[in-house]
């Protein structure tokens, strides 16, 4: 299975179904470069399906994290620029 990527002007989100990993990056805050990844894997497939169906040109990284968290997939965010 190949990685799936969702991208708009706000963020880029990738999902690796083999490793059950989701990684997201905010594209609007270049000073801090926020990003996130999933900490848990249970329920990740159904959560990703929900992310795919609700992703739009105005979706933000934080919106995707909220969807994952509502499906029981815990996430961790940090700023990649320190």
Secondary structure as UniProt FT lines:
FT   STRAND          4..7
FT   STRAND          11..16
FT   TURN            17..20
FT   STRAND          21..26
FT   TURN            30..32
FT   STRAND          34..38
FT   TURN            42..43
FT   HELIX           44..54
FT   TURN            57..58
FT   HELIX           61..70
FT   TURN            71..72
FT   STRAND          75..79
//
